[in-house]
Amino acid sequence: MINKKTKFSIWYVFVAVWGVLLLHNLWVQSLQTEQIPYSQFEAYLKEDRIEEVRIGEHYIEGKLKDPAEGQPKQFVTVRVAPDLAEKLGTHQIKFVGEIENTVVHDILSWVLPTLLFFGIWFFLMRRFSQREGMGGGFMAIGKSKAKIYMEKEVKVSFSDVAGVEEAKTELQEVIEFLKTPEKFHRLGGKIPKGILLIGPPGTGKTLLAKAVAGEAGVPFFSISGSEFVEMFVGVGAARVRDLFVQAKEKAPCIIFIDELDALGKARGVGPMGHEEREQTLNQLLVELDGFDTRVGVILMAATNRPEILDPALLRAGRFDRQVLVDRPDKIGRLAILKVHARNIPIEDEAALETIAAMTPGFAGADLANIVNEATLLAVRRDKEKVGISELQEAVERVVAGLEKKNRVLNAKEKERVAHHEVGHALVALAMPGSDVVQKISIIPRGVAALGYTLQLPTEDRFIMTESELKSRIAILLGGRVAEELIYKEVSTGARDDLMKATDIAKSMVKAYGMSGAVGQLSFDQERQPLFLQTGGAHGGGDYSETTAREIDCEIRRFIDEQYGRVRTVLADQEAVLRAAAQELLRKETITGEELKTIASETTAHRDAPVADMTVH
């Protein structure tokens, strides 16, 4: 049922006050006796016809002894100064005093200021309530700001969520509890009070929570952790209380708190605490202890920073079940692509399998973006269906960024970029266990990339060996070495490559224990986010200056070893490097297969006998 609130207007108060004052004035006038001129009063006084009088500050009321016909029994007159009355009486002038009407004066003196004050007050409160997104004005600041989706409003189901089959299996139990709670109560079973969805950004945690509500057919309360914390102390705690009160009234239902780390960060972290946030967290802990899941309220939350949450929040009896929503594998990626492409015409369904194989490590949001970008490309090209070419180009957009065709390079820069990118690709072909080279391009993309070499893995990988990490460093150094080999000097184009290579070498030494000199020790003491990519092992550790020097030397040794390795490979392939760079300059984009063809043809031509070349 929708509660209709009566609209309030300050004009209603103004009209009401005006009406009351007007009625009061008429009522007072109806009770007054006849008003006579003051000169008439003095005439009655001289004739001794006045029986009694009541003298006020400005007026005189009285009664006549024997009023004649047409004369009033009672009278009232306004006093006039005696000296003035005497002068006027000498000349037999009729003179009358006027009773001042104070209604307008009263309105101007206190009614209008009061109305003005309340008008400003209501205006400010209405603006404040609109800014807060509430309908209750200032007194509703402690009300929960959760968006409530009723049973028929939640259109998401498990069929809309793919690639997280293990998480769906875990949450199926919650759906059964919300549908048939008596099945669990029969044996005394209790459903977990809180379910925490953890995983990298974009893997579908919020979508999964909505799907649970949609499958169970119950109301869904959705709110972000940051919406509890306000500038006023105590507001967050009041909103937590109000949220659980509303949820109990709508039970069975699901409360979903997105970005829980904004609210549930460990208390006492940092040089100074945050009183309002800690009060809000304390209230949430109390509410989790105070409600019984038998009423049918399930609390779900999502975060990609579980390592910074308060331990009291994660103990048994509160958020006592953690569900990992991880990046999907190849089968999961294919299922996600099919979900997002089910309303989009695809030329060949096998194209989705190709894209699923090309995108290891992609989250569900990335795959949805790929399908959408491919659709937009097909629309621009006036195609009726989305083909494999659009899907592959969409992958490149997500990986390398948007093409910058208006960024024109001069001939020398373009030639240097071509040799740089071919250097990366040739080293990648020579390194064992490296990812397949898909494309080499000198078309600028993204913010600063003047060219790119696209490598796409053929399978999902979860661990990497020392040799594979060294190969990655070598591939990153391939562009710098190619420039040095061809032009005898280096440029600034390898800045990003050097940063990535250094990060890998740091991680090998400080985190993975792959250095013989440093030993099987880990010096990566920073608390790294579990699901957020923040680069390699950065920052200082708890170790001596001697150890720090050894770490620096080992990092340099790893880089120098791979630099020499790459220089040997490219020096042996210098003819291929030059030929492939010329072909890349001519076409601007070549594939990995074309690079292999150029390499084989150049090698065969170089190794051919002189006699054969003469005959030819």
C-alpha positions as CSV (number, residue, x, y, z in Angstrom):
1,M,0.0,0.0,0.0
2,I,1.4,3.4,-0.9
3,N,1.1,6.1,1.8
4,K,0.1,9.4,0.3
5,K,1.5,12.3,2.2
6,T,-0.5,15.5,2.3
7,K,1.4,18.4,0.7
8,F,1.9,21.3,3.2
9,S,1.9,24.9,2.1
10,I,2.8,28.0,4.2
11,W,-0.1,29.8,2.6
12,Y,-2.5,27.6,4.5
13,V,-1.1,29.0,7.8
14,F,-1.2,32.6,6.5
15,V,-4.9,32.3,5.5
16,A,-5.8,30.7,8.8
17,V,-4.2,33.3,10.9
18,W,-5.7,36.1,8.8
19,G,-9.2,34.6,9.2
20,V,-8.8,34.2,13.0
21,L,-7.8,37.9,13.4
22,L,-10.7,39.0,11.2
23,L,-13.3,37.1,13.1
24,H,-11.9,38.4,16.4
25,N,-12.1,41.9,15.2
26,L,-15.7,41.5,14.0
27,W,-16.7,39.8,17.3
28,V,-15.2,42.7,19.3
29,Q,-16.9,45.2,17.2
30,S,-20.3,43.4,17.7
31,L,-19.9,43.7,21.5
32,Q,-19.1,47.5,21.4
33,T,-21.7,50.1,22.2
34,E,-22.5,53.1,20.0
35,Q,-19.6,55.5,19.5
36,I,-20.4,59.1,20.0
37,P,-18.4,62.3,19.4
38,Y,-16.4,63.6,22.3
39,S,-18.2,66.9,22.0
40,Q,-21.5,65.1,22.4
41,F,-20.1,63.5,25.6
42,E,-19.3,67.0,27.0
43,A,-22.8,68.1,26.1
44,Y,-24.3,65.2,28.0
45,L,-22.0,66.0,30.9
46,K,-23.2,69.6,31.1
47,E,-26.8,68.5,30.9
48,D,-26.2,66.0,33.8
49,R,-27.6,63.1,31.8
50,I,-24.7,60.6,32.4
51,E,-25.4,57.9,34.9
52,E,-21.9,56.3,35.1
53,V,-18.6,56.1,33.2
54,R,-15.6,53.9,32.9
55,I,-12.5,55.8,32.0
56,G,-9.7,54.2,30.1
57,E,-6.4,55.6,28.9
58,H,-7.7,56.6,25.5
59,Y,-11.5,56.1,25.7
60,I,-14.5,56.6,28.0
61,E,-17.5,54.2,28.3
62,G,-20.7,55.1,30.0
63,K,-24.5,55.0,30.4
64,L,-27.2,57.7,30.1
65,K,-29.8,58.2,32.8
66,D,-32.9,58.7,30.7
67,P,-32.0,58.3,27.0
68,A,-34.5,59.8,24.6
69,E,-35.8,57.9,21.6
70,G,-33.0,57.3,19.1
71,Q,-30.3,57.9,21.7
72,P,-28.1,55.0,22.9
73,K,-28.4,53.6,26.4
74,Q,-24.6,52.9,26.4
75,F,-22.0,54.9,24.7
76,V,-18.2,55.0,24.1
77,T,-16.1,57.9,23.0
78,V,-12.5,58.6,22.5
79,R,-10.9,61.0,24.8
80,V,-9.5,64.3,23.5
81,A,-7.0,66.5,25.3
82,P,-8.8,68.9,27.7
83,D,-7.1,72.1,26.5
84,L,-7.9,71.2,22.9
85,A,-11.5,70.2,23.8
86,E,-12.0,73.6,25.6
87,K,-10.8,75.5,22.6
88,L,-13.0,73.6,20.2
89,G,-16.0,73.9,22.5
90,T,-15.6,77.7,22.7
91,H,-16.1,77.9,18.9
92,Q,-18.9,75.2,19.1
93,I,-17.1,72.8,16.8
94,K,-18.1,69.2,16.8
95,F,-15.0,67.1,17.4
96,V,-14.5,63.2,17.4
97,G,-11.6,61.0,18.5
98,E,-10.8,58.0,16.4
99,I,-10.2,54.5,17.8
100,E,-7.1,53.1,16.2
101,N,-7.6,49.7,14.3
102,T,-4.7,47.5,15.4
103,V,-5.4,44.5,13.2
104,V,-3.0,45.6,10.4
105,H,-0.4,46.7,13.0
106,D,-0.6,43.3,14.7
107,I,-0.1,41.4,11.4
108,L,2.9,43.6,10.5
109,S,4.4,43.5,13.9
110,W,4.3,39.8,14.8
111,V,2.3,37.6,12.4
112,L,4.4,38.3,9.3
113,P,7.8,37.8,11.0
114,T,6.5,34.5,12.4
115,L,5.2,33.4,9.0
116,L,8.5,34.4,7.4
117,F,10.5,32.4,10.0
118,F,8.5,29.3,9.5
119,G,8.5,29.7,5.7
120,I,12.3,29.8,5.6
121,W,12.4,26.8,8.0
122,F,10.1,24.6,5.9
123,F,11.9,25.7,2.7
124,L,15.3,24.6,4.1
125,M,14.0,21.4,5.4
126,R,12.4,20.5,2.1
127,R,15.6,21.2,0.3
128,F,17.5,19.1,2.8
129,S,15.1,16.2,2.4
130,Q,15.4,16.4,-1.4
131,R,19.2,16.3,-1.2
132,E,19.0,13.3,1.1
133,G,16.7,11.5,-1.3
134,M,14.1,11.0,1.5
135,G,10.6,12.2,1.8
136,G,10.6,12.8,5.5
137,G,12.5,16.0,5.9
138,F,15.1,16.7,8.6
139,M,13.6,14.2,11.1
140,A,14.1,11.4,8.6
141,I,17.9,11.8,8.5
142,G,18.3,8.6,10.5
143,K,16.0,6.6,8.2
144,S,17.6,3.9,6.1
145,K,18.4,4.9,2.6
146,A,18.2,1.3,1.3
147,K,16.5,0.8,-2.1
148,I,13.7,-1.7,-1.6
149,Y,12.9,-4.1,-4.4
150,M,9.7,-6.0,-3.8
151,E,9.2,-9.6,-5.0
152,K,7.8,-8.7,-8.4
153,E,10.5,-6.0,-9.0
154,V,13.5,-8.4,-8.8
155,K,13.7,-9.7,-12.4
156,V,17.2,-11.3,-12.0
157,S,17.4,-15.1,-11.7
158,F,20.2,-17.7,-11.7
159,S,19.8,-18.0,-15.5
160,D,21.2,-14.5,-15.8
161,V,24.3,-15.4,-13.8
162,A,27.0,-17.6,-15.3
163,G,30.6,-18.6,-14.7
164,V,30.2,-18.9,-10.9
165,E,28.6,-22.3,-10.6
166,E,30.3,-23.0,-7.2
167,A,29.0,-19.8,-5.7
168,K,25.5,-20.6,-7.0
169,T,25.6,-24.0,-5.4
170,E,26.5,-22.4,-2.1
171,L,23.7,-20.0,-2.3
172,Q,21.1,-22.5,-3.3
173,E,20.7,-23.4,0.3
174,V,19.7,-19.9,1.2
175,I,17.0,-19.9,-1.5
176,E,15.6,-23.2,-0.1
177,F,15.5,-21.7,3.4
178,L,13.6,-18.6,2.3
179,K,11.1,-20.7,0.4
180,T,10.7,-23.6,2.9
181,P,12.1,-22.6,6.3
182,E,10.2,-25.4,8.0
183,K,12.4,-27.9,6.2
184,F,15.4,-26.6,8.2
185,H,13.5,-25.9,11.5
186,R,12.3,-29.5,11.6
187,L,15.8,-30.8,12.6
188,G,16.8,-27.6,14.4
189,G,19.0,-26.3,11.6
190,K,20.0,-22.6,11.4
191,I,20.8,-20.8,8.3
192,P,23.9,-18.6,8.4
193,K,23.1,-15.1,9.6
194,G,25.5,-13.4,7.2
195,I,26.9,-14.4,3.8
196,L,29.9,-12.5,2.5
197,L,30.5,-12.5,-1.2
198,I,34.2,-11.9,-1.9
199,G,36.1,-11.7,-5.1
200,P,37.7,-9.4,-7.7
201,P,35.8,-6.4,-9.1
202,G,33.4,-7.1,-11.9
203,T,32.8,-10.8,-11.2
204,G,29.1,-10.4,-10.5
205,K,28.7,-10.3,-6.7
206,T,25.9,-7.8,-6.7
207,L,24.1,-9.6,-9.6
208,L,24.4,-12.9,-7.7
209,A,22.8,-11.4,-4.6
210,K,19.9,-10.0,-6.7
211,A,19.5,-13.5,-8.3
212,V,19.2,-15.1,-4.9
213,A,16.3,-12.7,-4.1
214,G,14.8,-13.2,-7.5
215,E,14.9,-17.0,-7.2
216,A,13.5,-17.0,-3.7
217,G,10.8,-14.4,-4.6
218,V,11.4,-12.2,-1.5
219,P,12.0,-8.4,-1.0
220,F,15.5,-7.2,-1.6
221,F,17.0,-4.3,0.4
222,S,20.0,-2.9,-1.4
223,I,22.4,-0.3,0.1
224,S,26.0,0.7,-0.2
225,G,28.3,0.6,2.8
226,S,29.3,4.3,2.3
227,E,25.6,5.4,2.6
228,F,25.7,4.6,6.3
229,V,28.4,7.1,7.1
230,E,27.3,10.8,7.3
231,M,28.7,14.0,8.7
232,F,26.5,13.8,11.7
233,V,27.6,11.5,14.5
234,G,25.1,8.7,15.2
235,V,23.3,8.9,11.9
236,G,24.9,5.7,10.6
237,A,24.0,3.7,13.7
238,A,20.4,5.0,13.4
239,R,20.2,3.9,9.8
240,V,21.4,0.5,10.7
241,R,18.7,0.1,13.3
242,D,16.1,1.4,11.0
243,L,17.2,-0.9,8.2
244,F,16.8,-4.0,10.3
245,V,13.4,-2.8,11.6
246,Q,12.2,-2.4,8.1
247,A,13.6,-5.8,7.1
248,K,11.8,-7.6,9.9
249,E,8.6,-6.0,8.9
250,K,9.1,-7.3,5.3
251,A,10.4,-10.7,6.3
252,P,11.3,-13.1,4.7
253,C,13.7,-10.8,2.8
254,I,17.3,-10.2,1.9
255,I,19.5,-7.3,3.1
256,F,22.4,-6.7,0.7
257,I,25.2,-4.3,1.7
258,D,27.5,-3.5,-1.3
259,E,31.1,-2.4,-0.7
260,L,31.1,-3.6,3.0
261,D,34.7,-2.5,3.4
262,A,33.5,1.2,3.5
263,L,31.6,0.3,6.7
264,G,33.4,-2.7,8.2
265,K,37.0,-1.6,8.1
266,A,39.0,-2.8,11.1
267,R,38.7,-0.5,14.0
268,G,41.7,1.4,15.2
269,V,43.5,1.2,11.8
270,G,45.5,4.3,11.0
271,P,46.9,7.2,13.1
272,M,43.4,8.4,14.2
273,G,40.1,6.6,14.4
274,H,36.8,7.5,12.7
275,E,34.2,7.8,15.4
276,E,31.1,7.8,13.2
277,R,32.2,4.8,11.1
278,E,33.1,2.8,14.2
279,Q,29.8,3.6,15.9
280,T,28.0,2.4,12.8
281,L,30.1,-0.8,12.7
282,N,29.4,-1.4,16.4
283,Q,25.6,-1.1,15.7
284,L,25.9,-3.5,12.8
285,L,27.6,-6.0,15.0
286,V,24.9,-5.6,17.7
287,E,22.2,-6.1,15.1
288,L,23.8,-9.3,13.8
289,D,23.9,-10.7,17.3
290,G,20.4,-9.5,18.1
291,F,18.3,-11.0,15.3
292,D,17.2,-14.5,14.8
293,T,17.3,-15.9,11.2
294,R,14.0,-17.7,12.0
295,V,12.3,-14.4,11.2
296,G,13.5,-14.9,7.6
297,V,16.0,-12.0,7.3
298,I,19.2,-13.0,5.5
299,L,22.1,-10.5,5.4
300,M,24.4,-10.6,2.4
301,A,27.3,-8.3,1.7
302,A,30.0,-8.0,-1.0
303,T,33.6,-6.7,-0.9
304,N,36.9,-7.1,-2.8
305,R,38.9,-6.1,0.3
306,P,38.2,-8.9,2.8
307,E,41.6,-8.6,4.4
308,I,40.9,-5.1,5.9
309,L,37.5,-6.1,7.4
310,D,37.2,-6.1,11.2
311,P,37.7,-9.6,12.7
312,A,34.6,-9.2,14.8
313,L,32.6,-9.0,11.6
314,L,33.9,-12.2,10.2
315,R,33.6,-14.4,13.3
316,A,31.1,-17.3,13.5
317,G,27.6,-16.1,14.2
318,R,27.9,-12.9,12.1
319,F,29.3,-13.2,8.6
320,D,29.9,-16.9,9.2
321,R,29.9,-18.0,5.5
322,Q,32.2,-16.6,2.9
323,V,31.5,-17.3,-0.8
324,L,34.3,-16.8,-3.3
325,V,33.1,-15.3,-6.6
326,D,36.2,-15.6,-8.6
327,R,37.2,-14.9,-12.2
328,P,35.6,-17.6,-14.5
329,D,37.5,-20.3,-16.3
330,K,37.1,-20.9,-20.0
331,I,33.8,-22.8,-19.7
332,G,32.5,-20.1,-17.4
333,R,33.6,-17.3,-19.8
334,L,31.8,-19.0,-22.6
335,A,28.6,-19.3,-20.5
336,I,28.9,-15.6,-19.6
337,L,29.4,-14.6,-23.3
338,K,26.3,-16.6,-24.2
339,V,24.2,-14.9,-21.5
340,H,25.2,-11.4,-22.7
341,A,24.8,-12.4,-26.4
342,R,21.5,-14.2,-26.2
343,N,19.6,-11.2,-27.5
344,I,22.3,-10.2,-30.0
345,P,22.6,-11.9,-33.5
346,I,25.9,-13.6,-33.9
347,E,27.2,-14.8,-37.3
348,D,28.8,-17.9,-35.9
349,E,28.3,-19.3,-32.4
350,A,31.8,-20.8,-32.5
351,A,33.1,-17.3,-32.4
352,L,32.2,-17.1,-28.8
353,E,34.3,-20.1,-28.0
354,T,37.2,-18.4,-29.7
355,I,36.7,-15.3,-27.6
356,A,36.4,-17.3,-24.5
357,A,39.8,-18.9,-25.2
358,M,41.3,-15.5,-25.9
359,T,40.3,-13.9,-22.6
360,P,41.7,-15.7,-19.6
361,G,41.6,-13.6,-16.5
362,F,38.7,-11.5,-17.7
363,A,35.8,-10.9,-15.3
364,G,32.1,-11.0,-16.2
365,A,32.0,-7.2,-16.5
366,D,34.9,-7.3,-19.0
367,L,33.1,-9.9,-21.1
368,A,29.9,-8.0,-21.1
369,N,31.9,-4.9,-22.2
370,I,33.4,-7.0,-25.1
371,V,30.0,-8.1,-26.3
372,N,28.6,-4.6,-26.2
373,E,31.7,-3.1,-27.9
374,A,31.4,-5.7,-30.7
375,T,27.7,-4.9,-31.1
376,L,28.5,-1.2,-31.5
377,L,31.2,-1.9,-34.0
378,A,28.7,-4.0,-36.1
379,V,26.2,-1.2,-36.0
380,R,28.8,1.3,-37.2
381,R,29.6,-1.0,-40.1
382,D,25.9,-1.5,-41.0
383,K,26.1,-5.2,-40.4
384,E,23.1,-7.4,-39.6
385,K,25.0,-9.7,-37.3
386,V,28.1,-9.5,-35.1
387,G,31.0,-11.4,-36.5
388,I,34.3,-12.7,-35.2
389,S,36.2,-9.7,-36.5
390,E,34.1,-7.3,-34.3
391,L,34.5,-9.6,-31.3
392,Q,38.3,-9.8,-31.7
393,E,38.6,-6.0,-32.2
394,A,36.5,-5.5,-29.0
395,V,39.0,-7.7,-27.1
396,E,41.8,-5.4,-28.4
397,R,39.9,-2.4,-27.3
398,V,39.6,-3.7,-23.8
399,V,43.2,-4.9,-23.6
400,A,45.0,-2.1,-25.4
401,G,42.6,0.8,-25.5
402,L,40.9,2.8,-28.3
403,E,42.7,3.4,-31.6
404,K,44.1,6.9,-31.9
405,K,44.0,7.3,-35.7
406,N,44.4,11.1,-35.4
407,R,47.7,10.7,-33.6
408,V,50.1,11.0,-36.6
409,L,53.7,10.0,-36.1
410,N,56.5,11.3,-38.3
411,A,58.4,8.8,-40.5
412,K,61.4,8.4,-38.1
413,E,59.2,7.8,-35.0
414,K,57.0,5.4,-36.9
415,E,60.0,3.4,-38.1
416,R,61.4,3.2,-34.6
417,V,58.1,2.0,-33.2
418,A,57.9,-0.7,-35.9
419,H,61.3,-2.1,-34.9
420,H,60.4,-1.8,-31.2
421,E,57.2,-3.8,-31.6
422,V,58.7,-6.4,-33.9
423,G,61.5,-6.8,-31.3
424,H,58.9,-7.8,-28.7
425,A,57.2,-10.2,-31.1
426,L,60.4,-12.0,-32.2
427,V,61.5,-12.5,-28.6
428,A,58.1,-13.9,-27.8
429,L,58.4,-16.4,-30.7
430,A,61.8,-17.5,-29.4
431,M,61.0,-17.9,-25.7
432,P,59.7,-21.3,-24.7
433,G,56.3,-21.4,-23.0
434,S,55.4,-17.8,-23.9
435,D,51.9,-16.7,-25.0
436,V,51.0,-16.8,-28.7
437,V,51.6,-13.6,-30.6
438,Q,48.2,-12.6,-32.0
439,K,48.9,-9.2,-33.6
440,I,51.6,-6.5,-34.0
441,S,50.4,-3.0,-34.7
442,I,51.9,0.5,-35.0
443,I,48.5,2.2,-34.7
444,P,48.5,4.2,-31.5
445,R,46.0,3.0,-28.9
446,G,45.0,4.1,-25.4
447,V,46.6,6.9,-23.5
448,A,50.3,6.6,-24.4
449,A,50.8,3.4,-26.5
450,L,52.3,4.3,-29.9
451,G,52.1,0.6,-30.9
452,Y,51.4,-2.7,-29.3
453,T,52.1,-6.4,-29.5
454,L,49.1,-8.5,-28.6
455,Q,49.7,-11.8,-26.9
456,L,46.8,-14.0,-25.9
457,P,47.3,-17.1,-23.8
458,T,45.8,-20.3,-25.0
459,E,44.9,-21.7,-21.6
460,D,44.1,-20.6,-18.1
461,R,47.2,-20.4,-15.9
462,F,47.3,-20.2,-12.1
463,I,51.0,-20.6,-11.3
464,M,54.1,-19.6,-13.2
465,T,57.6,-21.1,-13.1
466,E,60.9,-19.2,-12.7
467,S,61.7,-19.8,-16.4
468,E,58.4,-18.4,-17.5
469,L,58.8,-15.3,-15.4
470,K,62.3,-14.8,-16.9
471,S,60.8,-15.2,-20.4
472,R,58.3,-12.5,-19.6
473,I,61.1,-10.1,-18.6
474,A,62.9,-11.0,-21.8
475,I,59.8,-10.2,-23.9
476,L,59.4,-6.9,-22.2
477,L,63.0,-6.0,-22.9
478,G,62.7,-7.0,-26.6
479,G,61.6,-3.6,-27.8
480,R,64.5,-1.7,-26.1
481,V,67.1,-4.1,-27.4
482,A,65.7,-3.9,-30.9
483,E,66.0,-0.1,-30.9
484,E,69.6,-0.3,-29.6
485,L,70.5,-2.9,-32.2
486,I,69.1,-1.0,-35.2
487,Y,69.7,2.6,-34.1
488,K,72.7,2.2,-31.8
489,E,70.9,4.2,-29.1
490,V,67.7,3.9,-27.0
491,S,64.7,6.1,-26.7
492,T,62.0,6.9,-24.1
493,G,59.6,4.4,-25.7
494,A,60.5,1.5,-23.4
495,R,59.5,3.3,-20.1
496,D,56.4,1.1,-19.4
497,D,58.3,-2.1,-20.5
498,L,61.1,-1.3,-18.0
499,M,58.6,-0.7,-15.2
500,K,56.9,-4.0,-15.7
501,A,60.1,-5.9,-16.1
502,T,61.4,-4.4,-12.8
503,D,58.2,-5.3,-11.0
504,I,58.5,-8.9,-12.1
505,A,62.2,-9.1,-11.0
506,K,61.3,-7.5,-7.6
507,S,58.6,-10.1,-7.1
508,M,60.9,-12.9,-8.0
509,V,63.5,-11.8,-5.4
510,K,61.3,-10.4,-2.6
511,A,58.1,-12.4,-2.8
512,Y,58.8,-15.7,-4.5
513,G,62.2,-16.7,-3.1
514,M,63.7,-17.3,-6.6
515,S,67.1,-15.7,-5.9
516,G,70.0,-17.9,-4.9
517,A,71.9,-15.1,-3.2
518,V,69.0,-13.9,-1.1
519,G,67.7,-17.3,-0.4
520,Q,64.3,-18.9,0.3
521,L,63.0,-15.8,2.1
522,S,60.1,-13.4,1.5
523,F,60.6,-9.7,2.1
524,D,57.2,-8.6,0.8
525,Q,55.9,-7.4,4.2
526,E,53.1,-5.1,2.8
527,R,49.6,-6.3,3.3
528,Q,48.6,-6.6,-0.4
529,P,44.9,-6.6,-1.5
530,L,43.8,-10.1,-2.3
531,F,41.7,-9.3,-5.3
532,L,43.1,-5.9,-6.4
533,Q,46.0,-5.6,-8.8
534,T,48.5,-3.1,-7.4
535,G,51.7,-4.1,-9.2
536,G,54.7,-6.0,-7.8
537,A,56.3,-6.0,-4.4
538,H,56.8,-2.4,-3.5
539,G,57.9,-0.6,-0.5
540,G,60.6,-1.2,2.1
541,G,60.6,-4.2,4.4
542,D,61.9,-5.2,7.8
543,Y,65.4,-6.1,6.8
544,S,68.9,-4.6,7.0
545,E,70.8,-2.4,4.6
546,T,73.0,-5.3,3.6
547,T,70.0,-7.4,2.7
548,A,68.5,-4.4,0.8
549,R,71.7,-4.1,-1.2
550,E,71.7,-7.8,-2.0
551,I,68.1,-7.5,-3.2
552,D,69.0,-4.6,-5.4
553,C,71.9,-6.6,-6.9
554,E,69.7,-9.6,-7.6
555,I,67.1,-7.5,-9.3
556,R,69.7,-6.0,-11.5
557,R,71.2,-9.4,-12.2
558,F,67.9,-10.8,-13.3
559,I,67.4,-7.8,-15.7
560,D,70.9,-7.9,-17.0
561,E,70.8,-11.7,-17.7
562,Q,67.6,-11.4,-19.7
563,Y,68.9,-8.3,-21.5
564,G,72.0,-10.2,-22.7
565,R,69.8,-13.2,-23.7
566,V,67.5,-11.0,-25.7
567,R,70.4,-9.3,-27.4
568,T,71.7,-12.6,-28.6
569,V,68.3,-13.7,-30.0
570,L,67.7,-10.4,-31.9
571,A,71.3,-10.2,-33.2
572,D,70.8,-13.6,-34.7
573,Q,67.4,-12.5,-36.1
574,E,68.5,-9.0,-37.3
575,A,67.5,-9.7,-40.9
576,V,64.1,-10.9,-39.9
577,L,63.7,-7.9,-37.6
578,R,64.4,-5.5,-40.4
579,A,62.2,-7.3,-42.9
580,A,59.3,-7.6,-40.5
581,A,59.6,-3.9,-39.5
582,Q,59.3,-2.9,-43.2
583,E,56.3,-5.1,-43.7
584,L,54.7,-3.6,-40.6
585,L,55.4,-0.1,-41.8
586,R,53.7,-0.9,-45.1
587,K,50.6,-2.6,-43.6
588,E,50.6,-1.0,-40.1
589,T,49.2,-4.3,-38.7
590,I,50.5,-7.8,-39.1
591,T,49.4,-11.1,-37.5
592,G,51.5,-13.6,-35.6
593,E,51.2,-16.0,-38.5
594,E,52.4,-13.4,-41.0
595,L,55.5,-12.7,-38.8
596,K,56.3,-16.5,-38.8
597,T,56.0,-16.5,-42.6
598,I,58.4,-13.5,-42.9
599,A,60.8,-15.1,-40.5
600,S,60.9,-18.5,-42.4
601,E,61.2,-16.8,-45.8
602,T,64.0,-14.5,-44.6
603,T,65.9,-17.3,-42.9
604,A,65.5,-19.5,-46.0
605,H,66.7,-16.7,-48.3
606,R,69.7,-16.0,-45.9
607,D,70.7,-19.7,-45.7
608,A,70.3,-20.4,-49.4
609,P,73.5,-21.5,-51.3
610,V,75.2,-18.8,-53.4
611,A,74.9,-20.9,-56.5
612,D,71.2,-21.3,-56.1
613,M,70.8,-17.5,-55.7
614,T,72.9,-17.0,-58.9
615,V,70.7,-19.3,-60.9
616,H,67.7,-17.6,-59.6
